[in-house]
Amino acid sequence: MVKLAHEITTIIIDEYGRDEFLRRISDPYWFQALGCVLGYDWHSSGVTTVLTGVLKSAIKPDQPQIGEQPDEFRHLGICLGFQILLI
């Protein structure tokens, strides 16, 4: 199911962008429907936990259109006046 989640995620982000993907997965009905599409039991109490784990595995940070952009966050923090500490 991770491979299918990766493909669905990639297509949505390529077609509509990261903001739209985040908007969609923040909708509880859409999130539940995605879990069903991926083959998880719709009335299971653990579908949120399982689907979150699957998405975490499916979304690869090394793909620039999907993963986080640490430099963007760092630049935004500097622009907003935050002290940036490198760990």
C-alpha positions as CSV (number, residue, x, y, z in Angstrom):
1,M,0.0,0.0,0.0
2,V,3.0,2.3,0.5
3,K,3.7,2.2,-3.3
4,L,0.1,3.1,-4.1
5,A,0.1,5.9,-1.5
6,H,3.3,7.3,-3.0
7,E,1.8,7.3,-6.5
8,I,-1.4,9.0,-5.4
9,T,0.5,11.6,-3.4
10,T,2.9,12.3,-6.2
11,I,0.0,12.8,-8.7
12,I,-1.9,15.1,-6.5
13,I,1.2,17.2,-5.7
14,D,2.2,17.3,-9.4
15,E,-1.3,18.3,-10.5
16,Y,-2.4,20.6,-7.7
17,G,0.6,21.5,-5.5
18,R,1.6,20.8,-1.9
19,D,-0.9,23.2,-0.4
20,E,-3.8,21.4,-2.1
21,F,-2.5,18.0,-0.9
22,L,-2.2,19.3,2.7
23,R,-5.7,20.8,2.4
24,R,-7.1,17.4,1.3
25,I,-5.4,15.3,3.9
26,S,-6.6,17.7,6.6
27,D,-10.2,17.0,5.6
28,P,-11.2,14.0,7.8
29,Y,-13.6,12.7,5.2
30,W,-11.0,12.8,2.4
31,F,-8.4,11.3,4.7
32,Q,-10.8,8.4,5.6
33,A,-11.6,7.9,1.9
34,L,-7.9,7.8,1.1
35,G,-7.5,5.1,3.7
36,C,-10.3,3.1,2.0
37,V,-8.7,3.5,-1.4
38,L,-5.5,2.1,-0.1
39,G,-7.4,-0.9,1.2
40,Y,-7.7,-0.2,4.9
41,D,-10.8,-1.0,6.8
42,W,-13.1,2.1,6.8
43,H,-14.5,1.5,10.3
44,S,-11.3,0.6,12.0
45,S,-10.3,2.8,14.9
46,G,-6.6,2.5,13.8
47,V,-7.0,3.7,10.2
48,T,-5.7,7.2,11.1
49,T,-2.6,5.8,12.7
50,V,-1.9,3.3,10.0
51,L,-2.6,5.8,7.1
52,T,-0.3,8.4,8.8
53,G,2.5,5.8,9.0
54,V,1.9,4.8,5.4
55,L,2.1,8.4,4.2
56,K,5.2,8.9,6.2
57,S,6.8,6.0,4.4
58,A,5.4,7.0,1.0
59,I,6.5,10.6,1.0
60,K,10.2,10.7,0.3
61,P,12.0,13.8,1.5
62,D,14.6,13.6,-1.3
63,Q,11.9,14.5,-3.9
64,P,11.8,18.3,-3.9
65,Q,8.2,18.5,-4.9
66,I,7.1,16.4,-2.0
67,G,9.5,16.6,0.9
68,E,10.2,19.4,3.3
69,Q,12.5,22.2,2.1
70,P,14.7,23.1,5.1
71,D,16.3,26.0,3.3
72,E,12.9,27.6,2.7
73,F,12.0,27.3,6.4
74,R,15.4,28.7,7.4
75,H,15.0,31.6,5.1
76,L,11.5,32.3,6.3
77,G,12.7,32.2,9.9
78,I,15.4,34.8,9.1
79,C,13.0,37.0,7.4
80,L,10.6,36.9,10.4
81,G,13.5,37.7,12.7
82,F,13.9,34.4,14.4
83,Q,17.3,33.4,15.7
84,I,18.4,30.3,13.7
85,L,20.4,27.7,15.5
86,L,22.1,25.0,13.6
87,I,22.1,21.7,15.4
